[in-house]
Amino acid sequence: MSSHNLPESLLKSLEGVPGFNRKQFEQVHSSGESVTAIRYNPLKSAGLNPDQKYERVPWSSSGYYLPERPFFTFDPLLHAGVYYVQEPSSMFIEQALKQTIALDKPIRILDLCAAPGGKSTLLQSLISPDSLLVSN
């Protein structure tokens, strides 16, 4: 193991990946900081707090980084489905779909790994009303 508890075999396997910077990778993983992000649900009429300054997740049309992790349990907007707490990397599916599928046409999607449902809610917000999404 490296000094940051990352397996040396992982670091070696990533060395050939374009854009991989071992030093930055180790710094990020040793910092102990966690990233909190939410994805706004465009199908809901309520919006995000306009007084809060949110940083956009670059690959998501509705994803935002939060400056700190709030107590989501007490937020009625979360329970009403106005937003979903989601790892930013999970939001990348939006870009993959937009570049490969005509989302304005009816399509059928089967999400076999839907629990807890974040990617399914993202898919639902992207597809046309005539599309079908089955989440298992």
N, CA, C and O atoms as CSV, one atom per row, in Angstrom:
chain,resi,resn,atom,element,x,y,z
A,1,MET,N,N,0.838,-1.188,0.000
A,1,MET,CA,C,0.000,0.000,0.000
A,1,MET,C,C,0.879,1.246,0.000
A,1,MET,O,O,1.987,1.253,0.537
A,2,SER,N,N,0.347,2.303,-0.623
A,2,SER,CA,C,1.076,3.565,-0.625
A,2,SER,C,C,0.858,4.264,0.708
A,2,SER,O,O,0.155,3.760,1.584
A,3,SER,N,N,1.467,5.422,0.844
A,3,SER,CA,C,1.348,6.152,2.106
A,3,SER,C,C,-0.068,6.658,2.352
A,3,SER,O,O,-0.387,7.064,3.469
A,4,HIS,N,N,-0.916,6.643,1.339
A,4,HIS,CA,C,-2.282,7.162,1.475
A,4,HIS,C,C,-3.306,6.037,1.499
A,4,HIS,O,O,-4.490,6.269,1.257
A,5,ASN,N,N,-2.856,4.821,1.789
A,5,ASN,CA,C,-3.724,3.649,1.849
A,5,ASN,C,C,-4.393,3.326,0.523
A,5,ASN,O,O,-5.441,2.680,0.495
A,6,LEU,N,N,-3.796,3.772,-0.573
A,6,LEU,CA,C,-4.276,3.396,-1.892
A,6,LEU,C,C,-3.427,2.227,-2.373
A,6,LEU,O,O,-2.201,2.275,-2.273
A,7,PRO,N,N,-4.047,1.198,-2.882
A,7,PRO,CA,C,-3.266,0.050,-3.353
A,7,PRO,C,C,-2.306,0.454,-4.472
A,7,PRO,O,O,-2.693,1.127,-5.428
A,8,GLU,N,N,-1.079,0.043,-4.337
A,8,GLU,CA,C,-0.069,0.357,-5.353
A,8,GLU,C,C,-0.484,-0.209,-6.709
A,8,GLU,O,O,-0.209,0.394,-7.746
A,9,SER,N,N,-1.141,-1.356,-6.702
A,9,SER,CA,C,-1.592,-1.954,-7.969
A,9,SER,C,C,-2.614,-1.048,-8.671
A,9,SER,O,O,-2.627,-0.971,-9.899
A,10,LEU,N,N,-3.469,-0.363,-7.899
A,10,LEU,CA,C,-4.420,0.584,-8.481
A,10,LEU,C,C,-3.678,1.751,-9.110
A,10,LEU,O,O,-3.949,2.122,-10.252
A,11,LEU,N,N,-2.746,2.328,-8.372
A,11,LEU,CA,C,-1.990,3.474,-8.877
A,11,LEU,C,C,-1.222,3.107,-10.144
A,11,LEU,O,O,-1.178,3.893,-11.091
A,12,LYS,N,N,-0.629,1.939,-10.168
A,12,LYS,CA,C,0.120,1.489,-11.357
A,12,LYS,C,C,-0.823,1.298,-12.548
A,12,LYS,O,O,-0.471,1.624,-13.681
A,13,SER,N,N,-2.019,0.769,-12.287
A,13,SER,CA,C,-2.967,0.538,-13.383
A,13,SER,C,C,-3.489,1.848,-13.967
A,13,SER,O,O,-3.877,1.894,-15.135
A,14,LEU,N,N,-3.502,2.902,-13.174
A,14,LEU,CA,C,-3.991,4.198,-13.645
A,14,LEU,C,C,-2.924,5.014,-14.362
A,14,LEU,O,O,-3.251,5.981,-15.052
A,15,GLU,N,N,-1.667,4.647,-14.213
A,15,GLU,CA,C,-0.576,5.442,-14.783
A,15,GLU,C,C,-0.683,5.615,-16.292
A,15,GLU,O,O,-0.244,6.640,-16.813
A,16,GLY,N,N,-1.243,4.664,-17.004
A,16,GLY,CA,C,-1.361,4.778,-18.453
A,16,GLY,C,C,-2.602,5.514,-18.924
A,16,GLY,O,O,-2.768,5.734,-20.124
A,17,VAL,N,N,-3.472,5.897,-18.009
A,17,VAL,CA,C,-4.713,6.577,-18.373
A,17,VAL,C,C,-4.406,8.035,-18.723
A,17,VAL,O,O,-3.778,8.738,-17.931
A,18,PRO,N,N,-4.845,8.501,-19.911
A,18,PRO,CA,C,-4.589,9.896,-20.287
A,18,PRO,C,C,-5.155,10.863,-19.246
A,18,PRO,O,O,-6.300,10.720,-18.817
A,19,GLY,N,N,-4.360,11.833,-18.851
A,19,GLY,CA,C,-4.788,12.842,-17.888
A,19,GLY,C,C,-4.597,12.457,-16.436
A,19,GLY,O,O,-4.826,13.278,-15.547
A,20,PHE,N,N,-4.179,11.217,-16.171
A,20,PHE,CA,C,-3.988,10.794,-14.781
A,20,PHE,C,C,-2.749,11.458,-14.201
A,20,PHE,O,O,-1.666,11.410,-14.786
A,21,ASN,N,N,-2.929,12.079,-13.041
A,21,ASN,CA,C,-1.829,12.725,-12.334
A,21,ASN,C,C,-1.756,12.078,-10.956
A,21,ASN,O,O,-2.598,12.330,-10.094
A,22,ARG,N,N,-0.751,11.251,-10.764
A,22,ARG,CA,C,-0.645,10.479,-9.526
A,22,ARG,C,C,-0.588,11.380,-8.303
A,22,ARG,O,O,-1.258,11.107,-7.307
A,23,LYS,N,N,0.197,12.445,-8.358
A,23,LYS,CA,C,0.354,13.332,-7.202
A,23,LYS,C,C,-0.994,13.950,-6.810
A,23,LYS,O,O,-1.363,13.941,-5.636
A,24,GLN,N,N,-1.722,14.485,-7.787
A,24,GLN,CA,C,-3.028,15.081,-7.497
A,24,GLN,C,C,-4.011,14.031,-6.986
A,24,GLN,O,O,-4.781,14.293,-6.063
A,25,PHE,N,N,-3.981,12.854,-7.582
A,25,PHE,CA,C,-4.865,11.764,-7.177
A,25,PHE,C,C,-4.641,11.411,-5.710
A,25,PHE,O,O,-5.595,11.256,-4.948
A,26,GLU,N,N,-3.373,11.285,-5.320
A,26,GLU,CA,C,-3.053,10.956,-3.929
A,26,GLU,C,C,-3.428,12.097,-2.986
A,26,GLU,O,O,-3.888,11.850,-1.871
A,27,GLN,N,N,-3.235,13.349,-3.423
A,27,GLN,CA,C,-3.598,14.499,-2.581
A,27,GLN,C,C,-5.096,14.520,-2.303
A,27,GLN,O,O,-5.522,14.712,-1.165
A,28,VAL,N,N,-5.876,14.325,-3.335
A,28,VAL,CA,C,-7.335,14.346,-3.177
A,28,VAL,C,C,-7.789,13.245,-2.231
A,28,VAL,O,O,-8.647,13.473,-1.378
A,29,HIS,N,N,-7.222,12.059,-2.376
A,29,HIS,CA,C,-7.654,10.935,-1.556
A,29,HIS,C,C,-7.106,10.968,-0.141
A,29,HIS,O,O,-7.605,10.254,0.730
A,30,SER,N,N,-6.098,11.773,0.103
A,30,SER,CA,C,-5.564,11.870,1.464
A,30,SER,C,C,-6.104,13.083,2.214
A,30,SER,O,O,-5.880,13.211,3.418
A,31,SER,N,N,-6.810,13.971,1.523
A,31,SER,CA,C,-7.283,15.204,2.158
A,31,SER,C,C,-8.379,14.953,3.189
A,31,SER,O,O,-8.537,15.738,4.124
A,32,GLY,N,N,-9.129,13.879,3.031
A,32,GLY,CA,C,-10.209,13.590,3.967
A,32,GLY,C,C,-11.465,14.401,3.706
A,32,GLY,O,O,-12.469,14.227,4.397
A,33,GLU,N,N,-11.422,15.287,2.716
A,33,GLU,CA,C,-12.597,16.098,2.395
A,33,GLU,C,C,-13.581,15.272,1.575
A,33,GLU,O,O,-13.192,14.504,0.695
A,34,SER,N,N,-14.842,15.445,1.879
A,34,SER,CA,C,-15.856,14.774,1.073
A,34,SER,C,C,-16.616,15.823,0.270
A,34,SER,O,O,-16.765,16.968,0.695
A,35,VAL,N,N,-17.079,15.415,-0.871
A,35,VAL,CA,C,-17.819,16.304,-1.758
A,35,VAL,C,C,-19.299,15.992,-1.602
A,35,VAL,O,O,-19.705,14.830,-1.623
A,36,THR,N,N,-20.095,17.033,-1.445
A,36,THR,CA,C,-21.543,16.861,-1.367
A,36,THR,C,C,-22.165,17.582,-2.550
A,36,THR,O,O,-21.862,18.746,-2.813
A,37,ALA,N,N,-23.027,16.886,-3.250
A,37,ALA,CA,C,-23.690,17.482,-4.401
A,37,ALA,C,C,-25.152,17.072,-4.410
A,37,ALA,O,O,-25.540,16.044,-3.855
A,38,ILE,N,N,-25.942,17.905,-5.056
A,38,ILE,CA,C,-27.360,17.608,-5.236
A,38,ILE,C,C,-27.700,17.764,-6.708
A,38,ILE,O,O,-27.021,18.470,-7.454
A,39,ARG,N,N,-28.752,17.096,-7.100
A,39,ARG,CA,C,-29.278,17.247,-8.446
A,39,ARG,C,C,-30.710,17.737,-8.320
A,39,ARG,O,O,-31.569,17.054,-7.762
A,40,TYR,N,N,-30.952,18.919,-8.840
A,40,TYR,CA,C,-32.271,19.540,-8.826
A,40,TYR,C,C,-33.197,18.749,-9.744
A,40,TYR,O,O,-32.780,18.305,-10.813
A,41,ASN,N,N,-34.430,18.575,-9.339
A,41,ASN,CA,C,-35.420,17.856,-10.138
A,41,ASN,C,C,-36.200,18.861,-10.980
A,41,ASN,O,O,-37.053,19.572,-10.449
A,42,PRO,N,N,-35.927,18.934,-12.283
A,42,PRO,CA,C,-36.620,19.913,-13.125
A,42,PRO,C,C,-38.106,19.619,-13.301
A,42,PRO,O,O,-38.842,20.461,-13.816
A,43,LEU,N,N,-38.558,18.435,-12.882
A,43,LEU,CA,C,-39.975,18.088,-12.991
A,43,LEU,C,C,-40.798,18.629,-11.822
A,43,LEU,O,O,-42.022,18.501,-11.812
A,44,LYS,N,N,-40.136,19.225,-10.851
A,44,LYS,CA,C,-40.829,19.821,-9.698
A,44,LYS,C,C,-40.879,21.329,-9.878
A,44,LYS,O,O,-39.976,21.918,-10.471
A,45,SER,N,N,-41.932,21.953,-9.367
A,45,SER,CA,C,-42.086,23.396,-9.550
A,45,SER,C,C,-41.264,24.212,-8.562
A,45,SER,O,O,-40.895,25.348,-8.861
A,46,ALA,N,N,-40.974,23.662,-7.405
A,46,ALA,CA,C,-40.174,24.398,-6.420
A,46,ALA,C,C,-38.724,24.432,-6.878
A,46,ALA,O,O,-38.219,23.470,-7.457
A,47,GLY,N,N,-38.064,25.548,-6.612
A,47,GLY,CA,C,-36.670,25.686,-7.021
A,47,GLY,C,C,-35.726,25.624,-5.845
A,47,GLY,O,O,-36.131,25.421,-4.700
A,48,LEU,N,N,-34.465,25.803,-6.156
A,48,LEU,CA,C,-33.445,25.847,-5.118
A,48,LEU,C,C,-33.443,27.211,-4.455
A,48,LEU,O,O,-33.965,28.178,-5.009
A,49,ASN,N,N,-32.862,27.287,-3.282
A,49,ASN,CA,C,-32.779,28.530,-2.529
A,49,ASN,C,C,-31.977,29.563,-3.323
A,49,ASN,O,O,-30.779,29.371,-3.530
A,50,PRO,N,N,-32.610,30.661,-3.775
A,50,PRO,CA,C,-31.897,31.652,-4.588
A,50,PRO,C,C,-30.827,32.419,-3.802
A,50,PRO,O,O,-29.931,33.010,-4.404
A,51,ASP,N,N,-30.908,32.415,-2.470
A,51,ASP,CA,C,-29.907,33.109,-1.663
A,51,ASP,C,C,-28.607,32.319,-1.552
A,51,ASP,O,O,-27.563,32.885,-1.230
A,52,GLN,N,N,-28.665,31.040,-1.811
A,52,GLN,CA,C,-27.486,30.174,-1.702
A,52,GLN,C,C,-26.704,30.207,-3.015
A,52,GLN,O,O,-27.292,30.116,-4.092
A,53,LYS,N,N,-25.400,30.336,-2.926
A,53,LYS,CA,C,-24.541,30.317,-4.112
A,53,LYS,C,C,-24.092,28.877,-4.359
A,53,LYS,O,O,-23.346,28.306,-3.563
A,54,TYR,N,N,-24.540,28.311,-5.439
A,54,TYR,CA,C,-24.214,26.932,-5.780
A,54,TYR,C,C,-23.205,26.908,-6.920
A,54,TYR,O,O,-23.286,27.712,-7.848
A,55,GLU,N,N,-22.256,25.983,-6.846
A,55,GLU,CA,C,-21.315,25.770,-7.938
A,55,GLU,C,C,-21.860,24.631,-8.797
A,55,GLU,O,O,-22.206,23.569,-8.281
A,56,ARG,N,N,-21.935,24.855,-10.100
A,56,ARG,CA,C,-22.499,23.856,-11.013
A,56,ARG,C,C,-21.585,22.646,-11.155
A,56,ARG,O,O,-20.361,22.777,-11.138
A,57,VAL,N,N,-22.178,21.482,-11.292
A,57,VAL,CA,C,-21.449,20.284,-11.702
A,57,VAL,C,C,-21.355,20.402,-13.224
A,57,VAL,O,O,-22.387,20.387,-13.895
A,58,PRO,N,N,-20.153,20.519,-13.789
A,58,PRO,CA,C,-20.002,20.865,-15.206
A,58,PRO,C,C,-20.698,19.932,-16.191
A,58,PRO,O,O,-21.115,20.389,-17.255
A,59,TRP,N,N,-20.839,18.668,-15.888
A,59,TRP,CA,C,-21.415,17.714,-16.834
A,59,TRP,C,C,-22.894,17.452,-16.578
A,59,TRP,O,O,-23.470,16.535,-17.162
A,60,SER,N,N,-23.511,18.247,-15.714
A,60,SER,CA,C,-24.919,18.036,-15.394
A,60,SER,C,C,-25.692,19.339,-15.556
A,60,SER,O,O,-25.252,20.391,-15.093
A,61,SER,N,N,-26.838,19.264,-16.213
A,61,SER,CA,C,-27.663,20.465,-16.387
A,61,SER,C,C,-28.385,20.854,-15.105
A,61,SER,O,O,-28.883,21.974,-14.990
A,62,SER,N,N,-28.446,19.931,-14.131
A,62,SER,CA,C,-29.172,20.233,-12.898
A,62,SER,C,C,-28.395,19.854,-11.636
A,62,SER,O,O,-28.977,19.778,-10.554
A,63,GLY,N,N,-27.091,19.616,-11.765
A,63,GLY,CA,C,-26.279,19.224,-10.616
A,63,GLY,C,C,-25.516,20.392,-10.021
A,63,GLY,O,O,-25.024,21.260,-10.742
A,64,TYR,N,N,-25.421,20.406,-8.692
A,64,TYR,CA,C,-24.745,21.496,-7.983
A,64,TYR,C,C,-23.925,20.944,-6.826
A,64,TYR,O,O,-24.359,20.037,-6.116
A,65,TYR,N,N,-22.734,21.503,-6.648
A,65,TYR,CA,C,-21.921,21.196,-5.474
A,65,TYR,C,C,-22.403,22.066,-4.323
A,65,TYR,O,O,-22.785,23.217,-4.533
A,66,LEU,N,N,-22.387,21.533,-3.125
A,66,LEU,CA,C,-22.737,22.303,-1.936
A,66,LEU,C,C,-21.461,22.652,-1.181
A,66,LEU,O,O,-20.531,21.847,-1.135
A,67,PRO,N,N,-21.405,23.843,-0.590
A,67,PRO,CA,C,-20.199,24.225,0.154
A,67,PRO,C,C,-19.985,23.387,1.410
A,67,PRO,O,O,-18.853,23.230,1.868
A,68,GLU,N,N,-21.057,22.854,1.962
A,68,GLU,CA,C,-20.963,21.979,3.138
A,68,GLU,C,C,-22.161,21.041,3.135
A,68,GLU,O,O,-23.152,21.286,2.448
A,69,ARG,N,N,-22.063,19.989,3.891
A,69,ARG,CA,C,-23.158,19.011,3.944
A,69,ARG,C,C,-24.173,19.429,5.005
A,69,ARG,O,O,-23.861,19.430,6.195
A,70,PRO,N,N,-25.391,19.787,4.578
A,70,PRO,CA,C,-26.426,20.161,5.549
A,70,PRO,C,C,-27.080,18.917,6.159
A,70,PRO,O,O,-26.748,17.789,5.796
A,71,PHE,N,N,-27.998,19.136,7.076
A,71,PHE,CA,C,-28.778,18.046,7.649
A,71,PHE,C,C,-29.986,17.820,6.741
A,71,PHE,O,O,-31.046,18.415,6.938
A,72,PHE,N,N,-29.813,16.965,5.758
A,72,PHE,CA,C,-30.857,16.737,4.759
A,72,PHE,C,C,-32.139,16.203,5.376
A,72,PHE,O,O,-33.225,16.459,4.857
A,73,THR,N,N,-32.033,15.475,6.461
A,73,THR,CA,C,-33.194,14.861,7.096
A,73,THR,C,C,-34.263,15.889,7.433
A,73,THR,O,O,-35.455,15.584,7.407
A,74,PHE,N,N,-33.837,17.105,7.748
A,74,PHE,CA,C,-34.774,18.138,8.186
A,74,PHE,C,C,-35.283,19.018,7.044
A,74,PHE,O,O,-36.031,19.965,7.287
A,75,ASP,N,N,-34.897,18.725,5.817
A,75,ASP,CA,C,-35.268,19.580,4.688
A,75,ASP,C,C,-36.495,19.016,3.970
A,75,ASP,O,O,-36.408,17.963,3.339
A,76,PRO,N,N,-37.638,19.707,4.057
A,76,PRO,CA,C,-38.845,19.209,3.392
A,76,PRO,C,C,-38.704,19.159,1.868
A,76,PRO,O,O,-39.392,18.374,1.218
A,77,LEU,N,N,-37.825,19.983,1.288
A,77,LEU,CA,C,-37.640,19.957,-0.164
A,77,LEU,C,C,-37.038,18.626,-0.630
A,77,LEU,O,O,-37.370,18.135,-1.709
A,78,LEU,N,N,-36.160,18.052,0.182
A,78,LEU,CA,C,-35.612,16.729,-0.138
A,78,LEU,C,C,-36.730,15.691,-0.139
A,78,LEU,O,O,-36.843,14.887,-1.065
A,79,HIS,N,N,-37.546,15.716,0.898
A,79,HIS,CA,C,-38.629,14.735,1.029
A,79,HIS,C,C,-39.717,14.935,-0.028
A,79,HIS,O,O,-40.448,14.000,-0.353
A,80,ALA,N,N,-39.824,16.150,-0.560
A,80,ALA,CA,C,-40.805,16.430,-1.609
A,80,ALA,C,C,-40.260,16.105,-3.001
A,80,ALA,O,O,-40.979,16.222,-3.993
A,81,GLY,N,N,-38.995,15.698,-3.074
A,81,GLY,CA,C,-38.406,15.326,-4.356
A,81,GLY,C,C,-37.908,16.486,-5.187
A,81,GLY,O,O,-37.672,16.328,-6.385
A,82,VAL,N,N,-37.742,17.659,-4.573
A,82,VAL,CA,C,-37.247,18.829,-5.302
A,82,VAL,C,C,-35.791,18.632,-5.716
A,82,VAL,O,O,-35.367,19.117,-6.765
A,83,TYR,N,N,-35.038,17.926,-4.898
A,83,TYR,CA,C,-33.658,17.600,-5.251
A,83,TYR,C,C,-33.300,16.239,-4.677
A,83,TYR,O,O,-33.986,15.699,-3.809
A,84,TYR,N,N,-32.205,15.709,-5.193
A,84,TYR,CA,C,-31.721,14.394,-4.777
A,84,TYR,C,C,-30.239,14.532,-4.470
A,84,TYR,O,O,-29.500,15.122,-5.257
A,85,VAL,N,N,-29.795,14.002,-3.348
A,85,VAL,CA,C,-28.378,14.024,-3.001
A,85,VAL,C,C,-27.711,12.935,-3.834
A,85,VAL,O,O,-28.070,11.761,-3.740
A,86,GLN,N,N,-26.731,13.338,-4.655
A,86,GLN,CA,C,-26.135,12.376,-5.578
A,86,GLN,C,C,-24.660,12.676,-5.797
A,86,GLN,O,O,-24.255,13.834,-5.898
A,87,GLU,N,N,-23.871,11.624,-5.868
A,87,GLU,CA,C,-22.449,11.724,-6.188
A,87,GLU,C,C,-22.313,12.342,-7.587
A,87,GLU,O,O,-22.958,11.876,-8.526
A,88,PRO,N,N,-21.486,13.381,-7.737
A,88,PRO,CA,C,-21.364,14.034,-9.048
A,88,PRO,C,C,-21.008,13.085,-10.192
A,88,PRO,O,O,-21.475,13.278,-11.314
A,89,SER,N,N,-20.202,12.078,-9.930
A,89,SER,CA,C,-19.832,11.150,-11.006
A,89,SER,C,C,-21.045,10.375,-11.524
A,89,SER,O,O,-21.061,9.971,-12.686
A,90,SER,N,N,-22.048,10.164,-10.691
A,90,SER,CA,C,-23.262,9.466,-11.128
A,90,SER,C,C,-24.097,10.321,-12.065
A,90,SER,O,O,-24.936,9.800,-12.800
A,91,MET,N,N,-23.874,11.624,-12.045
A,91,MET,CA,C,-24.620,12.525,-12.915
A,91,MET,C,C,-24.096,12.501,-14.347
A,91,MET,O,O,-24.733,13.046,-15.249
A,92,PHE,N,N,-22.942,11.875,-14.562
A,92,PHE,CA,C,-22.331,11.868,-15.892
A,92,PHE,C,C,-23.152,11.085,-16.907
A,92,PHE,O,O,-22.977,11.264,-18.112
A,93,ILE,N,N,-24.031,10.234,-16.443
A,93,ILE,CA,C,-24.882,9.462,-17.354
A,93,ILE,C,C,-25.675,10.397,-18.274
A,93,ILE,O,O,-26.015,10.024,-19.397
A,94,GLU,N,N,-25.966,11.599,-17.799
A,94,GLU,CA,C,-26.674,12.580,-18.632
A,94,GLU,C,C,-25.892,12.861,-19.908
A,94,GLU,O,O,-26.466,12.866,-20.997
A,95,GLN,N,N,-24.597,13.094,-19.787
A,95,GLN,CA,C,-23.775,13.377,-20.964
A,95,GLN,C,C,-23.701,12.174,-21.896
A,95,GLN,O,O,-23.769,12.322,-23.116
A,96,ALA,N,N,-23.563,11.000,-21.326
A,96,ALA,CA,C,-23.499,9.787,-22.150
A,96,ALA,C,C,-24.772,9.626,-22.978
A,96,ALA,O,O,-24.711,9.301,-24.164
A,97,LEU,N,N,-25.912,9.853,-22.357
A,97,LEU,CA,C,-27.183,9.712,-23.074
A,97,LEU,C,C,-27.372,10.802,-24.118
A,97,LEU,O,O,-27.772,10.517,-25.247
A,98,LYS,N,N,-27.089,12.040,-23.752
A,98,LYS,CA,C,-27.285,13.152,-24.686
A,98,LYS,C,C,-26.421,13.011,-25.933
A,98,LYS,O,O,-26.788,13.506,-26.999
A,99,GLN,N,N,-25.293,12.350,-25.813
A,99,GLN,CA,C,-24.400,12.202,-26.962
A,99,GLN,C,C,-24.679,10.943,-27.777
A,99,GLN,O,O,-24.080,10.755,-28.836
A,100,THR,N,N,-25.572,10.081,-27.307
A,100,THR,CA,C,-25.803,8.823,-28.020
A,100,THR,C,C,-27.258,8.546,-28.381
A,100,THR,O,O,-27.524,7.708,-29.243
A,101,ILE,N,N,-28.196,9.221,-27.748
A,101,ILE,CA,C,-29.618,8.911,-27.934
A,101,ILE,C,C,-30.404,10.201,-28.163
A,101,ILE,O,O,-30.107,11.233,-27.562
A,102,ALA,N,N,-31.404,10.134,-29.031
A,102,ALA,CA,C,-32.322,11.261,-29.225
A,102,ALA,C,C,-33.343,11.223,-28.092
A,102,ALA,O,O,-34.320,10.477,-28.153
A,103,LEU,N,N,-33.115,12.018,-27.075
A,103,LEU,CA,C,-33.960,11.977,-25.877
A,103,LEU,C,C,-35.345,12.585,-26.089
A,103,LEU,O,O,-36.230,12.397,-25.254
A,104,ASP,N,N,-35.546,13.304,-27.182
A,104,ASP,CA,C,-36.857,13.890,-27.447
A,104,ASP,C,C,-37.811,12.883,-28.100
A,104,ASP,O,O,-39.003,13.158,-28.237
A,105,LYS,N,N,-37.297,11.732,-28.498
A,105,LYS,CA,C,-38.127,10.674,-29.083
A,105,LYS,C,C,-38.439,9.620,-28.015
A,105,LYS,O,O,-37.676,9.460,-27.063
A,106,PRO,N,N,-39.558,8.900,-28.170
A,106,PRO,CA,C,-39.888,7.852,-27.193
A,106,PRO,C,C,-38.834,6.737,-27.185
A,106,PRO,O,O,-38.477,6.195,-28.232
A,107,ILE,N,N,-38.354,6.415,-26.009
A,107,ILE,CA,C,-37.395,5.319,-25.850
A,107,ILE,C,C,-37.833,4.458,-24.673
A,107,ILE,O,O,-38.671,4.867,-23.869
A,108,ARG,N,N,-37.265,3.273,-24.581
A,108,ARG,CA,C,-37.535,2.377,-23.459
A,108,ARG,C,C,-36.222,2.120,-22.732
A,108,ARG,O,O,-35.212,1.794,-23.354
A,109,ILE,N,N,-36.245,2.268,-21.409
A,109,ILE,CA,C,-35.053,2.065,-20.588
A,109,ILE,C,C,-35.390,1.078,-19.484
A,109,ILE,O,O,-36.425,1.188,-18.827
A,110,LEU,N,N,-34.504,0.117,-19.291
A,110,LEU,CA,C,-34.617,-0.827,-18.187
A,110,LEU,C,C,-33.417,-0.607,-17.276
A,110,LEU,O,O,-32.281,-0.880,-17.665
A,111,ASP,N,N,-33.663,-0.120,-16.077
A,111,ASP,CA,C,-32.605,0.097,-15.085
A,111,ASP,C,C,-32.620,-1.096,-14.137
A,111,ASP,O,O,-33.447,-1.168,-13.228
A,112,LEU,N,N,-31.702,-2.026,-14.357
A,112,LEU,CA,C,-31.666,-3.247,-13.554
A,112,LEU,C,C,-31.013,-3.056,-12.195
A,112,LEU,O,O,-31.132,-3.916,-11.322
A,113,CYS,N,N,-30.327,-1.943,-12.009
A,113,CYS,CA,C,-29.634,-1.670,-10.736
A,113,CYS,C,C,-30.135,-0.346,-10.180
A,113,CYS,O,O,-29.343,0.566,-9.942
A,114,ALA,N,N,-31.426,-0.232,-9.973
A,114,ALA,CA,C,-32.043,1.054,-9.672
A,114,ALA,C,C,-31.917,1.515,-8.229
A,114,ALA,O,O,-32.060,2.709,-7.963
A,115,ALA,N,N,-31.659,0.631,-7.304
A,115,ALA,CA,C,-31.603,1.058,-5.900
A,115,ALA,C,C,-30.320,1.837,-5.636
A,115,ALA,O,O,-29.247,1.387,-6.038
A,116,PRO,N,N,-30.395,2.982,-4.979
A,116,PRO,CA,C,-31.553,3.569,-4.327
A,116,PRO,C,C,-32.437,4.412,-5.241
A,116,PRO,O,O,-33.486,4.877,-4.794
A,117,GLY,N,N,-32.059,4.631,-6.505
A,117,GLY,CA,C,-32.963,5.303,-7.428
A,117,GLY,C,C,-32.474,6.607,-8.012
A,117,GLY,O,O,-33.180,7.218,-8.814
A,118,GLY,N,N,-31.297,7.052,-7.641
A,118,GLY,CA,C,-30.792,8.341,-8.115
A,118,GLY,C,C,-30.649,8.428,-9.619
A,118,GLY,O,O,-31.054,9.418,-10.228
A,119,LYS,N,N,-30.076,7.400,-10.220
A,119,LYS,CA,C,-29.908,7.435,-11.672
A,119,LYS,C,C,-31.253,7.278,-12.379
A,119,LYS,O,O,-31.450,7.834,-13.459
A,120,SER,N,N,-32.171,6.535,-11.787
A,120,SER,CA,C,-33.509,6.417,-12.387
A,120,SER,C,C,-34.229,7.762,-12.385
A,120,SER,O,O,-34.878,8.116,-13.369
A,121,THR,N,N,-34.121,8.511,-11.297
A,121,THR,CA,C,-34.773,9.829,-11.277
A,121,THR,C,C,-34.091,10.772,-12.263
A,121,THR,O,O,-34.748,11.626,-12.858
A,122,LEU,N,N,-32.786,10.623,-12.438
A,122,LEU,CA,C,-32.077,11.422,-13.441
A,122,LEU,C,C,-32.568,11.055,-14.839
A,122,LEU,O,O,-32.865,11.937,-15.645
A,123,LEU,N,N,-32.654,9.763,-15.127
A,123,LEU,CA,C,-33.147,9.313,-16.428
A,123,LEU,C,C,-34.555,9.828,-16.692
A,123,LEU,O,O,-34.852,10.300,-17.790
A,124,GLN,N,N,-35.422,9.738,-15.688
A,124,GLN,CA,C,-36.807,10.188,-15.845
A,124,GLN,C,C,-36.872,11.667,-16.196
A,124,GLN,O,O,-37.734,12.083,-16.970
A,125,SER,N,N,-35.973,12.462,-15.636
A,125,SER,CA,C,-35.990,13.902,-15.911
A,125,SER,C,C,-35.472,14.228,-17.310
A,125,SER,O,O,-35.683,15.338,-17.799
A,126,LEU,N,N,-34.800,13.281,-17.961
A,126,LEU,CA,C,-34.210,13.529,-19.276
A,126,LEU,C,C,-35.051,13.023,-20.438
A,126,LEU,O,O,-34.994,13.590,-21.529
A,127,ILE,N,N,-35.824,11.975,-20.229
A,127,ILE,CA,C,-36.526,11.334,-21.346
A,127,ILE,C,C,-37.856,12.025,-21.644
A,127,ILE,O,O,-38.388,12.768,-20.819
A,128,SER,N,N,-38.375,11.764,-22.833
A,128,SER,CA,C,-39.637,12.381,-23.248
A,128,SER,C,C,-40.806,11.778,-22.467
A,128,SER,O,O,-40.694,10.673,-21.935
A,129,PRO,N,N,-41.926,12.500,-22.398
A,129,PRO,CA,C,-43.097,11.979,-21.674
A,129,PRO,C,C,-43.639,10.674,-22.264
A,129,PRO,O,O,-44.308,9.917,-21.561
A,130,ASP,N,N,-43.364,10.402,-23.534
A,130,ASP,CA,C,-43.844,9.176,-24.176
A,130,ASP,C,C,-42.894,7.999,-23.988
A,130,ASP,O,O,-43.165,6.902,-24.476
A,131,SER,N,N,-41.791,8.213,-23.291
A,131,SER,CA,C,-40.817,7.146,-23.052
A,131,SER,C,C,-41.247,6.281,-21.876
A,131,SER,O,O,-42.135,6.647,-21.106
A,132,LEU,N,N,-40.601,5.129,-21.754
A,132,LEU,CA,C,-40.893,4.202,-20.662
A,132,LEU,C,C,-39.607,3.912,-19.903
A,132,LEU,O,O,-38.590,3.559,-20.499
A,133,LEU,N,N,-39.659,4.064,-18.590
A,133,LEU,CA,C,-38.540,3.725,-17.716
A,133,LEU,C,C,-39.028,2.686,-16.719
A,133,LEU,O,O,-39.976,2.930,-15.972
A,134,VAL,N,N,-38.382,1.533,-16.707
A,134,VAL,CA,C,-38.682,0.486,-15.732
A,134,VAL,C,C,-37.473,0.382,-14.820
A,134,VAL,O,O,-36.360,0.119,-15.276
A,135,SER,N,N,-37.697,0.590,-13.526
A,135,SER,CA,C,-36.613,0.549,-12.542
A,135,SER,C,C,-36.791,-0.660,-11.646
A,135,SER,O,O,-37.839,-0.837,-11.024
A,136,ASN,N,N,-35.765,-1.490,-11.584
A,136,ASN,CA,C,-35.827,-2.699,-10.769
A,136,ASN,C,C,-35.130,-2.447,-9.447
A,136,ASN,O,O,-35.065,-3.341,-8.603
